[in-house]
Amino acid sequence: MGELTQPQLARLATLTDDHTVVAQSEGSAVVKRPDGGSACGQSNGGLVATGLLPRVQSYLCLERC
């Protein structure tokens, strides 16, 4: 599993309290936004809106956001 990059960690530190990091997978953080949507962290620190995320993710099928 990949670790988060310094730009990702810096970006997460700037998020307001109404954002919640809900998962980390293969070097990407998944963030729950205040509007209920989700975003996936890019290696450069940017956040990209994601579609629906599965509630349960098989350990056999780990994919990057």
N, C-alpha and C positions, 0 to 999 in steps of 0.2 A: 504494500500500500504506500502511496506517495504521501509525503508530508506537505503541509501548506507552505507556500512561498512567503518570503518577507512582504511583498506587495499585498498578498492576500491577507496576511495578519494585520498589516497596517490599515487596510480597507475595513476589515471587521471591527477594528478598534474605533473607527469613526462613525459606525452605525449608531443610530439612536436606540434608546432602551426598548422601543416598541418593535424592534427587529429581534428575532430569535434564531440562533444557529441550531438547527434540528438534526443535522447529520454531517458527517465527513466521510467521503468515499473517494479513494484513488486520487488524492491531492486536490479535491474540490470540496468546498463547504456548501451545504444547502441551507439557505436562509429563508425563514418565514417572514414575509413582509407584513406591515400593519394592516393592509387591505385584505389579508388572508391568502394572497398569492405566494409564490415561492420564487426564489432566484438562486442561481448556481454561480459560485465564484470562479472566475477565470484565473489563470496563472499570473496574469499581469495586474490582478487586483480588481478588475471590473466585475460587475454583477450582470448576469443575463437572466431575464425572465424565463421561467420554465413552465411547461405544461403541467398537467396533473402528475403527481408522483404517487407510485404505489405505496399503500400503507405497509405492506410487508415485502421485503426484498429478499429473494433467495440468495444464500451465500454461494450458490453454484453459478449465479448469473449476475455478477457485479459489473455494472457498466458505468461509465462516466456520464455525468449530467449532460 
